[in-house]
Amino acid sequence: MIPAAFKETVNDLGKETGVTGEAIDALTALGYSPAEAGRAVRQVEVTDTMSVEDVLKASLKHLAFI
């Protein structure tokens, strides 16, 4: 179960916020499309102890197998 503070939230523009949103932003800055980045981040089981860097590393592992 993901604590409320780390659940994916969506702002008024439809963009994800929190650690997942920051990880998606980092992946798009690395050249991945927003769709690729979003899919990779959503495959990560985000826990309350994970930092943005942890989510980013796990997402990159998923992208390595695409």
mmCIF file of the N, C-alpha and C atoms, coordinates in Angstrom:
data_MODEL
# 
_entry.id   MODEL 
# 
loop_
_atom_site.group_PDB 
_atom_site.id 
_atom_site.type_symbol 
_atom_site.label_atom_id 
_atom_site.label_alt_id 
_atom_site.label_comp_id 
_atom_site.label_asym_id 
_atom_site.label_entity_id 
_atom_site.label_seq_id 
_atom_site.pdbx_PDB_ins_code 
_atom_site.Cartn_x 
_atom_site.Cartn_y 
_atom_site.Cartn_z 
_atom_site.occupancy 
_atom_site.B_iso_or_equiv 
_atom_site.pdbx_formal_charge 
_atom_site.auth_seq_id 
_atom_site.auth_comp_id 
_atom_site.auth_asym_id 
_atom_site.auth_atom_id 
_atom_site.pdbx_PDB_model_num 
ATOM 1   N N  . MET A 1 1  ? 0.841  -1.179 0.000   1.00 0.00 ? 1  MET A N  1 
ATOM 2   C CA . MET A 1 1  ? 0.000  0.000  0.000   1.00 0.00 ? 1  MET A CA 1 
ATOM 3   C C  . MET A 1 1  ? 0.884  1.240  0.000   1.00 0.00 ? 1  MET A C  1 
ATOM 4   N N  . ILE A 1 2  ? 0.539  2.197  -0.821  1.00 0.00 ? 2  ILE A N  1 
ATOM 5   C CA . ILE A 1 2  ? 1.313  3.426  -0.945  1.00 0.00 ? 2  ILE A CA 1 
ATOM 6   C C  . ILE A 1 2  ? 0.698  4.495  -0.049  1.00 0.00 ? 2  ILE A C  1 
ATOM 7   N N  . PRO A 1 3  ? 1.502  5.104  0.830   1.00 0.00 ? 3  PRO A N  1 
ATOM 8   C CA . PRO A 1 3  ? 0.976  6.171  1.684   1.00 0.00 ? 3  PRO A CA 1 
ATOM 9   C C  . PRO A 1 3  ? 0.451  7.329  0.850   1.00 0.00 ? 3  PRO A C  1 
ATOM 10  N N  . ALA A 1 4  ? -0.463 8.064  1.415   1.00 0.00 ? 4  ALA A N  1 
ATOM 11  C CA . ALA A 1 4  ? -1.100 9.165  0.692   1.00 0.00 ? 4  ALA A CA 1 
ATOM 12  C C  . ALA A 1 4  ? -0.096 10.191 0.197   1.00 0.00 ? 4  ALA A C  1 
ATOM 13  N N  . ALA A 1 5  ? 0.980  10.410 0.937   1.00 0.00 ? 5  ALA A N  1 
ATOM 14  C CA . ALA A 1 5  ? 1.963  11.419 0.542   1.00 0.00 ? 5  ALA A CA 1 
ATOM 15  C C  . ALA A 1 5  ? 2.697  11.042 -0.738  1.00 0.00 ? 5  ALA A C  1 
ATOM 16  N N  . PHE A 1 6  ? 2.734  9.756  -1.093  1.00 0.00 ? 6  PHE A N  1 
ATOM 17  C CA . PHE A 1 6  ? 3.476  9.317  -2.255  1.00 0.00 ? 6  PHE A CA 1 
ATOM 18  C C  . PHE A 1 6  ? 2.602  8.811  -3.384  1.00 0.00 ? 6  PHE A C  1 
ATOM 19  N N  . LYS A 1 7  ? 1.304  8.872  -3.214  1.00 0.00 ? 7  LYS A N  1 
ATOM 20  C CA . LYS A 1 7  ? 0.418  8.459  -4.296  1.00 0.00 ? 7  LYS A CA 1 
ATOM 21  C C  . LYS A 1 7  ? 0.578  9.408  -5.457  1.00 0.00 ? 7  LYS A C  1 
ATOM 22  N N  . GLU A 1 8  ? 0.393  8.864  -6.642  1.00 0.00 ? 8  GLU A N  1 
ATOM 23  C CA . GLU A 1 8  ? 0.464  9.717  -7.827  1.00 0.00 ? 8  GLU A CA 1 
ATOM 24  C C  . GLU A 1 8  ? -0.694 10.697 -7.777  1.00 0.00 ? 8  GLU A C  1 
ATOM 25  N N  . THR A 1 9  ? -0.359 11.944 -7.932  1.00 0.00 ? 9  THR A N  1 
ATOM 26  C CA . THR A 1 9  ? -1.393 12.965 -7.978  1.00 0.00 ? 9  THR A CA 1 
ATOM 27  C C  . THR A 1 9  ? -1.301 13.658 -9.328  1.00 0.00 ? 9  THR A C  1 
ATOM 28  N N  . VAL A 1 10 ? -2.365 14.288 -9.690  1.00 0.00 ? 10 VAL A N  1 
ATOM 29  C CA . VAL A 1 10 ? -2.408 14.979 -10.972 1.00 0.00 ? 10 VAL A CA 1 
ATOM 30  C C  . VAL A 1 10 ? -2.820 16.411 -10.714 1.00 0.00 ? 10 VAL A C  1 
ATOM 31  N N  . ASN A 1 11 ? -2.037 17.364 -11.237 1.00 0.00 ? 11 ASN A N  1 
ATOM 32  C CA . ASN A 1 11 ? -2.411 18.761 -11.069 1.00 0.00 ? 11 ASN A CA 1 
ATOM 33  C C  . ASN A 1 11 ? -3.422 19.152 -12.146 1.00 0.00 ? 11 ASN A C  1 
ATOM 34  N N  . ASP A 1 12 ? -3.779 20.406 -12.184 1.00 0.00 ? 12 ASP A N  1 
ATOM 35  C CA . ASP A 1 12 ? -4.814 20.869 -13.108 1.00 0.00 ? 12 ASP A CA 1 
ATOM 36  C C  . ASP A 1 12 ? -4.445 20.651 -14.574 1.00 0.00 ? 12 ASP A C  1 
ATOM 37  N N  . LEU A 1 13 ? -3.159 20.560 -14.886 1.00 0.00 ? 13 LEU A N  1 
ATOM 38  C CA . LEU A 1 13 ? -2.739 20.383 -16.269 1.00 0.00 ? 13 LEU A CA 1 
ATOM 39  C C  . LEU A 1 13 ? -2.631 18.917 -16.658 1.00 0.00 ? 13 LEU A C  1 
ATOM 40  N N  . GLY A 1 14 ? -2.920 17.994 -15.731 1.00 0.00 ? 14 GLY A N  1 
ATOM 41  C CA . GLY A 1 14 ? -2.848 16.574 -16.028 1.00 0.00 ? 14 GLY A CA 1 
ATOM 42  C C  . GLY A 1 14 ? -1.457 15.999 -15.858 1.00 0.00 ? 14 GLY A C  1 
ATOM 43  N N  . LYS A 1 15 ? -0.548 16.775 -15.305 1.00 0.00 ? 15 LYS A N  1 
ATOM 44  C CA . LYS A 1 15 ? 0.830  16.322 -15.128 1.00 0.00 ? 15 LYS A CA 1 
ATOM 45  C C  . LYS A 1 15 ? 0.983  15.696 -13.742 1.00 0.00 ? 15 LYS A C  1 
ATOM 46  N N  . GLU A 1 16 ? 1.677  14.555 -13.681 1.00 0.00 ? 16 GLU A N  1 
ATOM 47  C CA . GLU A 1 16 ? 1.893  13.897 -12.402 1.00 0.00 ? 16 GLU A CA 1 
ATOM 48  C C  . GLU A 1 16 ? 2.842  14.722 -11.549 1.00 0.00 ? 16 GLU A C  1 
ATOM 49  N N  . THR A 1 17 ? 2.647  14.654 -10.232 1.00 0.00 ? 17 THR A N  1 
ATOM 50  C CA . THR A 1 17 ? 3.479  15.401 -9.304  1.00 0.00 ? 17 THR A CA 1 
ATOM 51  C C  . THR A 1 17 ? 4.106  14.443 -8.299  1.00 0.00 ? 17 THR A C  1 
ATOM 52  N N  . GLY A 1 18 ? 4.919  14.949 -7.413  1.00 0.00 ? 18 GLY A N  1 
ATOM 53  C CA . GLY A 1 18 ? 5.574  14.115 -6.415  1.00 0.00 ? 18 GLY A CA 1 
ATOM 54  C C  . GLY A 1 18 ? 6.769  13.394 -7.012  1.00 0.00 ? 18 GLY A C  1 
ATOM 55  N N  . VAL A 1 19 ? 7.184  12.300 -6.348  1.00 0.00 ? 19 VAL A N  1 
ATOM 56  C CA . VAL A 1 19 ? 8.379  11.588 -6.807  1.00 0.00 ? 19 VAL A CA 1 
ATOM 57  C C  . VAL A 1 19 ? 8.177  10.993 -8.191  1.00 0.00 ? 19 VAL A C  1 
ATOM 58  N N  . THR A 1 20 ? 6.978  10.540 -8.504  1.00 0.00 ? 20 THR A N  1 
ATOM 59  C CA . THR A 1 20 ? 6.751  9.970  -9.833  1.00 0.00 ? 20 THR A CA 1 
ATOM 60  C C  . THR A 1 20 ? 6.834  11.044 -10.916 1.00 0.00 ? 20 THR A C  1 
ATOM 61  N N  . GLY A 1 21 ? 6.279  12.195 -10.637 1.00 0.00 ? 21 GLY A N  1 
ATOM 62  C CA . GLY A 1 21 ? 6.339  13.291 -11.597 1.00 0.00 ? 21 GLY A CA 1 
ATOM 63  C C  . GLY A 1 21 ? 7.764  13.770 -11.836 1.00 0.00 ? 21 GLY A C  1 
ATOM 64  N N  . GLU A 1 22 ? 8.542  13.846 -10.761 1.00 0.00 ? 22 GLU A N  1 
ATOM 65  C CA . GLU A 1 22 ? 9.933  14.273 -10.897 1.00 0.00 ? 22 GLU A CA 1 
ATOM 66  C C  . GLU A 1 22 ? 10.744 13.242 -11.671 1.00 0.00 ? 22 GLU A C  1 
ATOM 67  N N  . ALA A 1 23 ? 10.465 11.965 -11.457 1.00 0.00 ? 23 ALA A N  1 
ATOM 68  C CA . ALA A 1 23 ? 11.170 10.909 -12.189 1.00 0.00 ? 23 ALA A CA 1 
ATOM 69  C C  . ALA A 1 23 ? 10.814 10.971 -13.673 1.00 0.00 ? 23 ALA A C  1 
ATOM 70  N N  . ILE A 1 24 ? 9.552  11.221 -13.984 1.00 0.00 ? 24 ILE A N  1 
ATOM 71  C CA . ILE A 1 24 ? 9.139  11.362 -15.384 1.00 0.00 ? 24 ILE A CA 1 
ATOM 72  C C  . ILE A 1 24 ? 9.827  12.560 -16.015 1.00 0.00 ? 24 ILE A C  1 
ATOM 73  N N  . ASP A 1 25 ? 9.895  13.662 -15.294 1.00 0.00 ? 25 ASP A N  1 
ATOM 74  C CA . ASP A 1 25 ? 10.577 14.854 -15.813 1.00 0.00 ? 25 ASP A CA 1 
ATOM 75  C C  . ASP A 1 25 ? 12.048 14.556 -16.087 1.00 0.00 ? 25 ASP A C  1 
ATOM 76  N N  . ALA A 1 26 ? 12.694 13.824 -15.187 1.00 0.00 ? 26 ALA A N  1 
ATOM 77  C CA . ALA A 1 26 ? 14.109 13.484 -15.367 1.00 0.00 ? 26 ALA A CA 1 
ATOM 78  C C  . ALA A 1 26 ? 14.300 12.602 -16.594 1.00 0.00 ? 26 ALA A C  1 
ATOM 79  N N  . LEU A 1 27 ? 13.413 11.630 -16.788 1.00 0.00 ? 27 LEU A N  1 
ATOM 80  C CA . LEU A 1 27 ? 13.533 10.736 -17.943 1.00 0.00 ? 27 LEU A CA 1 
ATOM 81  C C  . LEU A 1 27 ? 13.309 11.491 -19.255 1.00 0.00 ? 27 LEU A C  1 
ATOM 82  N N  . THR A 1 28 ? 12.370 12.427 -19.252 1.00 0.00 ? 28 THR A N  1 
ATOM 83  C CA . THR A 1 28 ? 12.151 13.198 -20.471 1.00 0.00 ? 28 THR A CA 1 
ATOM 84  C C  . THR A 1 28 ? 13.341 14.121 -20.733 1.00 0.00 ? 28 THR A C  1 
ATOM 85  N N  . ALA A 1 29 ? 13.989 14.610 -19.675 1.00 0.00 ? 29 ALA A N  1 
ATOM 86  C CA . ALA A 1 29 ? 15.189 15.426 -19.856 1.00 0.00 ? 29 ALA A CA 1 
ATOM 87  C C  . ALA A 1 29 ? 16.330 14.587 -20.445 1.00 0.00 ? 29 ALA A C  1 
ATOM 88  N N  . LEU A 1 30 ? 16.299 13.287 -20.200 1.00 0.00 ? 30 LEU A N  1 
ATOM 89  C CA . LEU A 1 30 ? 17.304 12.381 -20.758 1.00 0.00 ? 30 LEU A CA 1 
ATOM 90  C C  . LEU A 1 30 ? 16.988 11.979 -22.197 1.00 0.00 ? 30 LEU A C  1 
ATOM 91  N N  . GLY A 1 31 ? 15.829 12.398 -22.697 1.00 0.00 ? 31 GLY A N  1 
ATOM 92  C CA . GLY A 1 31 ? 15.507 12.140 -24.092 1.00 0.00 ? 31 GLY A CA 1 
ATOM 93  C C  . GLY A 1 31 ? 14.398 11.133 -24.337 1.00 0.00 ? 31 GLY A C  1 
ATOM 94  N N  . TYR A 1 32 ? 13.837 10.558 -23.286 1.00 0.00 ? 32 TYR A N  1 
ATOM 95  C CA . TYR A 1 32 ? 12.713 9.640  -23.462 1.00 0.00 ? 32 TYR A CA 1 
ATOM 96  C C  . TYR A 1 32 ? 11.445 10.447 -23.695 1.00 0.00 ? 32 TYR A C  1 
ATOM 97  N N  . SER A 1 33 ? 10.520 9.878  -24.448 1.00 0.00 ? 33 SER A N  1 
ATOM 98  C CA . SER A 1 33 ? 9.250  10.569 -24.676 1.00 0.00 ? 33 SER A CA 1 
ATOM 99  C C  . SER A 1 33 ? 8.449  10.545 -23.371 1.00 0.00 ? 33 SER A C  1 
ATOM 100 N N  . PRO A 1 34 ? 7.529  11.487 -23.215 1.00 0.00 ? 34 PRO A N  1 
ATOM 101 C CA . PRO A 1 34 ? 6.694  11.478 -22.010 1.00 0.00 ? 34 PRO A CA 1 
ATOM 102 C C  . PRO A 1 34 ? 5.928  10.157 -21.838 1.00 0.00 ? 34 PRO A C  1 
ATOM 103 N N  . ALA A 1 35 ? 5.499  9.563  -22.953 1.00 0.00 ? 35 ALA A N  1 
ATOM 104 C CA . ALA A 1 35 ? 4.766  8.289  -22.871 1.00 0.00 ? 35 ALA A CA 1 
ATOM 105 C C  . ALA A 1 35 ? 5.682  7.172  -22.377 1.00 0.00 ? 35 ALA A C  1 
ATOM 106 N N  . GLU A 1 36 ? 6.899  7.101  -22.923 1.00 0.00 ? 36 GLU A N  1 
ATOM 107 C CA . GLU A 1 36 ? 7.859  6.077  -22.483 1.00 0.00 ? 36 GLU A CA 1 
ATOM 108 C C  . GLU A 1 36 ? 8.201  6.265  -21.016 1.00 0.00 ? 36 GLU A C  1 
ATOM 109 N N  . ALA A 1 37 ? 8.453  7.509  -20.627 1.00 0.00 ? 37 ALA A N  1 
ATOM 110 C CA . ALA A 1 37 ? 8.813  7.807  -19.247 1.00 0.00 ? 37 ALA A CA 1 
ATOM 111 C C  . ALA A 1 37 ? 7.676  7.443  -18.294 1.00 0.00 ? 37 ALA A C  1 
ATOM 112 N N  . GLY A 1 38 ? 6.460  7.808  -18.664 1.00 0.00 ? 38 GLY A N  1 
ATOM 113 C CA . GLY A 1 38 ? 5.308  7.500  -17.818 1.00 0.00 ? 38 GLY A CA 1 
ATOM 114 C C  . GLY A 1 38 ? 5.096  6.015  -17.645 1.00 0.00 ? 38 GLY A C  1 
ATOM 115 N N  . ARG A 1 39 ? 5.223  5.265  -18.743 1.00 0.00 ? 39 ARG A N  1 
ATOM 116 C CA . ARG A 1 39 ? 5.068  3.806  -18.657 1.00 0.00 ? 39 ARG A CA 1 
ATOM 117 C C  . ARG A 1 39 ? 6.122  3.194  -17.741 1.00 0.00 ? 39 ARG A C  1 
ATOM 118 N N  . ALA A 1 40 ? 7.360  3.630  -17.885 1.00 0.00 ? 40 ALA A N  1 
ATOM 119 C CA . ALA A 1 40 ? 8.448  3.068  -17.081 1.00 0.00 ? 40 ALA A CA 1 
ATOM 120 C C  . ALA A 1 40 ? 8.249  3.372  -15.599 1.00 0.00 ? 40 ALA A C  1 
ATOM 121 N N  . VAL A 1 41 ? 7.879  4.594  -15.285 1.00 0.00 ? 41 VAL A N  1 
ATOM 122 C CA . VAL A 1 41 ? 7.697  4.978  -13.887 1.00 0.00 ? 41 VAL A CA 1 
ATOM 123 C C  . VAL A 1 41 ? 6.510  4.249  -13.274 1.00 0.00 ? 41 VAL A C  1 
ATOM 124 N N  . ARG A 1 42 ? 5.447  4.060  -14.043 1.00 0.00 ? 42 ARG A N  1 
ATOM 125 C CA . ARG A 1 42 ? 4.273  3.369  -13.507 1.00 0.00 ? 42 ARG A CA 1 
ATOM 126 C C  . ARG A 1 42 ? 4.540  1.885  -13.244 1.00 0.00 ? 42 ARG A C  1 
ATOM 127 N N  . GLN A 1 43 ? 5.577  1.339  -13.825 1.00 0.00 ? 43 GLN A N  1 
ATOM 128 C CA . GLN A 1 43 ? 5.924  -0.057 -13.572 1.00 0.00 ? 43 GLN A CA 1 
ATOM 129 C C  . GLN A 1 43 ? 6.675  -0.236 -12.255 1.00 0.00 ? 43 GLN A C  1 
ATOM 130 N N  . VAL A 1 44 ? 7.130  0.859  -11.671 1.00 0.00 ? 44 VAL A N  1 
ATOM 131 C CA . VAL A 1 44 ? 7.871  0.815  -10.411 1.00 0.00 ? 44 VAL A CA 1 
ATOM 132 C C  . VAL A 1 44 ? 6.884  0.836  -9.258  1.00 0.00 ? 44 VAL A C  1 
ATOM 133 N N  . GLU A 1 45 ? 7.084  -0.060 -8.311  1.00 0.00 ? 45 GLU A N  1 
ATOM 134 C CA . GLU A 1 45 ? 6.258  -0.055 -7.107  1.00 0.00 ? 45 GLU A CA 1 
ATOM 135 C C  . GLU A 1 45 ? 6.883  0.930  -6.126  1.00 0.00 ? 45 GLU A C  1 
ATOM 136 N N  . VAL A 1 46 ? 6.337  2.131  -6.081  1.00 0.00 ? 46 VAL A N  1 
ATOM 137 C CA . VAL A 1 46 ? 6.887  3.207  -5.270  1.00 0.00 ? 46 VAL A CA 1 
ATOM 138 C C  . VAL A 1 46 ? 6.483  2.994  -3.811  1.00 0.00 ? 46 VAL A C  1 
ATOM 139 N N  . THR A 1 47 ? 7.485  3.018  -2.926  1.00 0.00 ? 47 THR A N  1 
ATOM 140 C CA . THR A 1 47 ? 7.224  2.899  -1.491  1.00 0.00 ? 47 THR A CA 1 
ATOM 141 C C  . THR A 1 47 ? 7.481  4.233  -0.818  1.00 0.00 ? 47 THR A C  1 
ATOM 142 N N  . ASP A 1 48 ? 7.097  4.324  0.432   1.00 0.00 ? 48 ASP A N  1 
ATOM 143 C CA . ASP A 1 48 ? 7.258  5.587  1.155   1.00 0.00 ? 48 ASP A CA 1 
ATOM 144 C C  . ASP A 1 48 ? 8.714  5.924  1.461   1.00 0.00 ? 48 ASP A C  1 
ATOM 145 N N  . THR A 1 49 ? 9.614  4.969  1.318   1.00 0.00 ? 49 THR A N  1 
ATOM 146 C CA . THR A 1 49 ? 11.023 5.220  1.596   1.00 0.00 ? 49 THR A CA 1 
ATOM 147 C C  . THR A 1 49 ? 11.827 5.546  0.342   1.00 0.00 ? 49 THR A C  1 
ATOM 148 N N  . MET A 1 50 ? 11.207 5.520  -0.814  1.00 0.00 ? 50 MET A N  1 
ATOM 149 C CA . MET A 1 50 ? 11.923 5.752  -2.067  1.00 0.00 ? 50 MET A CA 1 
ATOM 150 C C  . MET A 1 50 ? 12.067 7.238  -2.367  1.00 0.00 ? 50 MET A C  1 
ATOM 151 N N  . SER A 1 51 ? 13.282 7.602  -2.792  1.00 0.00 ? 51 SER A N  1 
ATOM 152 C CA . SER A 1 51 ? 13.540 8.969  -3.239  1.00 0.00 ? 51 SER A CA 1 
ATOM 153 C C  . SER A 1 51 ? 13.290 9.041  -4.749  1.00 0.00 ? 51 SER A C  1 
ATOM 154 N N  . VAL A 1 52 ? 13.365 10.231 -5.287  1.00 0.00 ? 52 VAL A N  1 
ATOM 155 C CA . VAL A 1 52 ? 13.226 10.400 -6.733  1.00 0.00 ? 52 VAL A CA 1 
ATOM 156 C C  . VAL A 1 52 ? 14.313 9.606  -7.446  1.00 0.00 ? 52 VAL A C  1 
ATOM 157 N N  . GLU A 1 53 ? 15.520 9.624  -6.894  1.00 0.00 ? 53 GLU A N  1 
ATOM 158 C CA . GLU A 1 53 ? 16.631 8.896  -7.504  1.00 0.00 ? 53 GLU A CA 1 
ATOM 159 C C  . GLU A 1 53 ? 16.357 7.402  -7.543  1.00 0.00 ? 53 GLU A C  1 
ATOM 160 N N  . ASP A 1 54 ? 15.757 6.875  -6.473  1.00 0.00 ? 54 ASP A N  1 
ATOM 161 C CA . ASP A 1 54 ? 15.417 5.447  -6.434  1.00 0.00 ? 54 ASP A CA 1 
ATOM 162 C C  . ASP A 1 54 ? 14.392 5.102  -7.515  1.00 0.00 ? 54 ASP A C  1 
ATOM 163 N N  . VAL A 1 55 ? 13.391 5.944  -7.658  1.00 0.00 ? 55 VAL A N  1 
ATOM 164 C CA . VAL A 1 55 ? 12.355 5.719  -8.671  1.00 0.00 ? 55 VAL A CA 1 
ATOM 165 C C  . VAL A 1 55 ? 12.965 5.827  -10.065 1.00 0.00 ? 55 VAL A C  1 
ATOM 166 N N  . LEU A 1 56 ? 13.845 6.790  -10.245 1.00 0.00 ? 56 LEU A N  1 
ATOM 167 C CA . LEU A 1 56 ? 14.502 6.977  -11.538 1.00 0.00 ? 56 LEU A CA 1 
ATOM 168 C C  . LEU A 1 56 ? 15.350 5.763  -11.904 1.00 0.00 ? 56 LEU A C  1 
ATOM 169 N N  . LYS A 1 57 ? 16.144 5.259  -10.966 1.00 0.00 ? 57 LYS A N  1 
ATOM 170 C CA . LYS A 1 57 ? 16.983 4.083  -11.224 1.00 0.00 ? 57 LYS A CA 1 
ATOM 171 C C  . LYS A 1 57 ? 16.136 2.869  -11.590 1.00 0.00 ? 57 LYS A C  1 
ATOM 172 N N  . ALA A 1 58 ? 15.065 2.641  -10.846 1.00 0.00 ? 58 ALA A N  1 
ATOM 173 C CA . ALA A 1 58 ? 14.192 1.498  -11.123 1.00 0.00 ? 58 ALA A CA 1 
ATOM 174 C C  . ALA A 1 58 ? 13.509 1.653  -12.479 1.00 0.00 ? 58 ALA A C  1 
ATOM 175 N N  . SER A 1 59 ? 13.127 2.891  -12.822 1.00 0.00 ? 59 SER A N  1 
ATOM 176 C CA . SER A 1 59 ? 12.494 3.140  -14.113 1.00 0.00 ? 59 SER A CA 1 
ATOM 177 C C  . SER A 1 59 ? 13.459 2.886  -15.260 1.00 0.00 ? 59 SER A C  1 
ATOM 178 N N  . LEU A 1 60 ? 14.717 3.295  -15.083 1.00 0.00 ? 60 LEU A N  1 
ATOM 179 C CA . LEU A 1 60 ? 15.725 3.064  -16.120 1.00 0.00 ? 60 LEU A CA 1 
ATOM 180 C C  . LEU A 1 60 ? 15.953 1.567  -16.339 1.00 0.00 ? 60 LEU A C  1 
ATOM 181 N N  . LYS A 1 61 ? 15.855 0.795  -15.276 1.00 0.00 ? 61 LYS A N  1 
ATOM 182 C CA . LYS A 1 61 ? 15.993 -0.658 -15.420 1.00 0.00 ? 61 LYS A CA 1 
ATOM 183 C C  . LYS A 1 61 ? 14.873 -1.220 -16.284 1.00 0.00 ? 61 LYS A C  1 
ATOM 184 N N  . HIS A 1 62 ? 13.658 -0.714 -16.101 1.00 0.00 ? 62 HIS A N  1 
ATOM 185 C CA . HIS A 1 62 ? 12.542 -1.159 -16.942 1.00 0.00 ? 62 HIS A CA 1 
ATOM 186 C C  . HIS A 1 62 ? 12.757 -0.740 -18.393 1.00 0.00 ? 62 HIS A C  1 
ATOM 187 N N  . LEU A 1 63 ? 13.275 0.453  -18.599 1.00 0.00 ? 63 LEU A N  1 
ATOM 188 C CA . LEU A 1 63 ? 13.509 0.933  -19.961 1.00 0.00 ? 63 LEU A CA 1 
ATOM 189 C C  . LEU A 1 63 ? 14.622 0.159  -20.660 1.00 0.00 ? 63 LEU A C  1 
ATOM 190 N N  . ALA A 1 64 ? 15.533 -0.394 -19.898 1.00 0.00 ? 64 ALA A N  1 
ATOM 191 C CA . ALA A 1 64 ? 16.641 -1.159 -20.491 1.00 0.00 ? 64 ALA A CA 1 
ATOM 192 C C  . ALA A 1 64 ? 16.143 -2.431 -21.173 1.00 0.00 ? 64 ALA A C  1 
ATOM 193 N N  . PHE A 1 65 ? 14.978 -2.904 -20.772 1.00 0.00 ? 65 PHE A N  1 
ATOM 194 C CA . PHE A 1 65 ? 14.441 -4.152 -21.326 1.00 0.00 ? 65 PHE A CA 1 
ATOM 195 C C  . PHE A 1 65 ? 13.383 -3.930 -22.377 1.00 0.00 ? 65 PHE A C  1 
ATOM 196 N N  . ILE A 1 66 ? 13.169 -2.700 -22.780 1.00 0.00 ? 66 ILE A N  1 
ATOM 197 C CA . ILE A 1 66 ? 12.156 -2.400 -23.816 1.00 0.00 ? 66 ILE A CA 1 
ATOM 198 C C  . ILE A 1 66 ? 12.778 -2.554 -25.179 1.00 0.00 ? 66 ILE A C  1 
# 
